[in-house]
């Protein structure tokens, strides 16, 4: 979380910045601006608190004017409403005229001469903002074994945290920060509710999922990495005396993300790179990763006849699991509309082709793919 201080008075600016540092804020997390133009160019989604002046020049060399209102208008159109605002002015006589407009935006007005007042207000805003963690990406897993591969990558700088009733493992990929969240239970319900809650809470640009899944015989191979390009729930529809009539609602990934993933899976070296120094059980044969259609339901399917019935809902469906559609749906309904990227490895064909021994391989390969894909996504 960064703090943006905008003021054209150098003495006043220095005093505010010095106080912010005294609260433990690192210097590289404090950004300063002296004009309206500079403020606009430096504002970003990383900003958690804005300290502004009522009177600042529009640009270098201009006379100070009430451009604090211009800053408010800019924030209204470009921020997500989570930015904390404080206006500190040396001209308190002007407060009455502008107070309604500033307070509607949630901006506190403070007299610079009353240092105890603005310092206490600023301290509270910083405390409130730092408690609202924001992540660039979130990775969801349904099983502890699906989370385990991430813990063995020291470059991620992971930290285990229990917060909001969830188990998080906070990591960084390059300059982007994110978290791996283990669902409290398997299935569509937990996946949908927890993903929706976390999207709203942490405002990620990308939500993802790794792990293992079942595959449809003839459409997927044992040990093959499948990346969801579209997902639907096979349980939606209507039961009648004539049987079940499916009504699958389909949610695709964004075209931008699909193109990026396509470039990754078309690289013939990808699976070799993902396997790296893996020395444990692996599939009998290596198969190229592919973009695939997933279907999800709340129950585990361990019957070939039922799998064949589900396969009739979509002639190109390749992967089946219990969570992917829930993640697609949560991202689709969120006001922020993050991209969604789900990658799972086939370890079960719900027939004689079942191999529990390659589950660790599936968890490992899918996690390595997501780490690579997330780095490419933000590149």
Secondary structure by P-SEA (a helix, b strand, c coil): cbbbbbcccaaaaaaaaaaaaaaccccccbbbbccaaaaaaaccccccbbbbbcccccccccccccaaaaaaaaaaacccccbbbbbbbcccccccccaaaaaaacbbbbcccaaaaaaaaaaaaaaaaaacccccbbbbbcccccccccccccccbbbbbbcccccccccccccbbbbbbbbccccaaaaaaaaaaaaaaccccccbbbbbbccccccccccccccccbbbbcccccccccccccbbbbbbccaaaaaaaaaaaaccaaaaaaacccccccccbbbbbbbbbbbbcccccccaaaaaaaaacccccccccccaaaaaaaaaacccccbbbbbbbbcccccccccccaaaaaaaaaaaaaaaaaaaaac
